[in-house]
Amino acid sequence: MSVCMGMTLPECLALAAVIVVLAGLTLAVARGLWLARSSRRAVRALVPAPIPRTLRAAIERTGVSSTVCLSDPQASAFCAGLLRPRIRVTTGLVERLSATELDAVLLHEAEHARRRDPLRRLVFRSLADAGFLVPLLAWWAAREHEQSELRADRAAIDVVGVRPIAAALLALDSPVSTTGATSFEGVATARVAQLLGESLAAQPPSLPICVLSFTNLAILVSLVMCIGAVAGFR
């Protein structure tokens, strides 16, 4: 049996799968560029403020020099920037935290910056958005985001202990929504469990997510094969 312009069925199936993957990656790149541009605009719109004495002291204690203070009464901290990530801390958060708690925030965000988590998060989100028909990608992006927050917490805990991290979490307002930024608030349930010393067993994707993902992929590949077959018979 010949389809797709004289190709055999296995060859046509392989070609259709490659086309689907390439189309998905192209959409992901376009989505990533759009998100990066939106993130850059959002960060540039933020209002900088002189670094308060307490924040400057925390910077000196922790050595986290790539820190910017923002004039905002809300208590927030996040890391933004794809190639050269920098840490943003609002005046509202600085006013609420003690010296050790402020150290915890900077150490947490410094780990995000060290691992270039804003860039990683942008990549994962772009793939998930472009592949919205494959829920496994969204699950993967959410899991990677959770793991990045847990890693950043552990980095801070190793230096200042658990209590300052917990206090800083309680002091935070709603997380910053800047695209591509990694917020200190993040995935609260898993972070609290880690702070309490509970074991965090790996959670595999649910059966419905797996079934829907593979079903949609099969439909997409079959659709491309049908289009190729129609084009080949003309």
N, C-alpha and C positions, 0 to 999 in steps of 0.2 A: 504494500500500500504506500503510495507516494502522496505527500501533502507538502504545503509550504514550498511551492516552486520546485518540485521534484525531489525534495528531501525525504528521507525515511522518517517514520514516526518518532523514533528516539532522537534523531537529529533535530527534528522540528521542536520536540519537547525541550531539549537542551537550549536551543536558540531562543525559544519563547521565555524560558526562565531567565536567561541572560538579559533579554530585553526588559523584562519586568524589574530586575535588579538595577540595571543601568538607569531606567526611568525613575526608580525610587531614589537612587543616589543623586540624580540631577535635581529632583524636587527638593531633596534634603539640603543640597548646596545652596539653592535659591532661597530656601527658607532660612538657612543659617545666615546668609548675607543680610537678609531683611531684619532678622533678630539682632544681629550685631549692630546694624545701623540704628535701630530703635534704641538699643541699650546705650550706645554712645551718645545719642541725643538726650536720653533721660539723665545720664550722669552729668553731662555738661549743663543741664538745666538746674542742677542742685546748687544751693548757695553755700559757698565755703565760709568758714568762720575762723578767727584766730584760735590757735590751739591753747586751751586753758592750761593753767599751771599743773593741775592734777593729771591731765592727759599727757602733758609733756614729761612729767615724772614717770608715768607708766611706760612711755616710749623708751625712756632711758633705762628703766629697770629690765624691760623685756628685750630691748634691742630691735623692736619692730619699728623701723624708721619710716617705712612707706605708708604712713598714716595721715589721713586728711580729716579735719574736723568740719562738720556741716552744721549750719545754723538751722536747727529744727527742734522744736520742743518735744517731738516724739522720741521715745527711747529705741534707737535702732543702731545696728552695726552690720556692715556687709563688706564683701570683697568684690570688686568689679574691675574689669580690664582683661582683655583676652591675652595679649602678649606680655604686657607689663601690669599685672594686677596690683591694685592698691587698696588699702583698707580705708573705709569710711566709717566714722563714728559720729553720731549726732551729739549736739550739746545737751539734749534732753537725757541721753543715756549717761553722759559724763556726770551730770548733776545727781543722778540716782545711785551710782555705784560707789562702793568703797574702793580703796586703792588695789586690794587684792582681786576684787571682782573685775575691775577694769583691766588688770593684767590678764585675767582669764579670757576676757573678750579679745584682747589683742593677740594672745597666743593662739586662740581658736582660729581667728581670721588669718593669722600668719601661716597656719598650716594650709588653709585654702589657697593662699597666694603661692606658697611653695610648690604645691601640686598643680597649680594653674587650674583649679577647679572651675572658675568661670568659663574657661574655654571648654573643658570637659562637659560641663552642664549644657552649654550651647550645642555641642555636637549631639549629645544624647537627645536633647529636646527637638532638634531639627530632624533627626531620624524618626523620632516618635510622631512628630507632626506630619512629616511627609508620608510615613507609613501608617496612617491612622486606620487603615483597613486591617492592620496586623497588630492587635492589642498587645502581643508579646513585647513589642518595641516600647510601648508606653510603660509596661510593667518593668522592663529592664531599666528604662530611664529613671523611674521612681526609685528602684532599688539602688541604683548607683548614687542617686542624690542622698538617700538615707545613709549609705555607707560612707559617703564623703563627710557628712555631718558627724557621724560617730567617730571617724578617724580624727577629725579636728578636735572633738571633745577629748579624746584620749591624749592627744598631744598636749592640751592644756592641763589635763588632770595630772600628767606626769610631772608638771612643774609646780602647780599651785594646789592640787588636790581637788576633791569632789565638791566641797561646800561652796567655793566661789563660783563654780560653773552653775550650780543649782540656783544660787542667789541671782546671778546674772540672767538666767532664763526667766525667772519670776519677774524681773524688772523690765523685761522687754515689752514693747507695744506690738502692734501687728507687724509682721515681717515686711521688709522692703520688697516692692514688686518689680524692681528694675530688672529687665530681661538680661539674663546672663550673669546676674549677681548671685552670690551665695550668701544667704542670710544667716545670722547667728541663731535665729529662732528655729527654722527648719522643721524636721520631723520629730515632733515633741514626744510621742509615745515611746519610740525606740530609744530616744536620748534619755528620757527619765528612767527607763528600765536599765539602761547601762549605768546610770549614776547610782541606782539602787543596788548594783551588783548582780542583777538578774542575768541569767544566761540568755543570749540572743541566738536562738536556733534559726538556721537559714530557712526562709519561707519560699518554697517553690511556687511557680505560677499555678493558678487554679486550672482545673480540667477544662471548664468552659472557655477560658482565655486561650488555651492551647488549641482546642478544637476549632474555635472561631478563626484563629490566626491561620492555621493550616488549610481550613476550608476556603477562606478568602484568597489565600495564595494559589490554591488549586484552580479557583474560578478565574483569577487574573491570568494565569498561565494558559488555561484553556481558551480564554477569550482571545489572547494574542495568537494562539495557534489557529483559531477559527479565522481570524482576520488574515493571517498568512496564507491559509488554505484558499480563501476566497480570492485573494490577490494572485495566487499561483494559478488558479483555474481560469482567470480572465485572459 
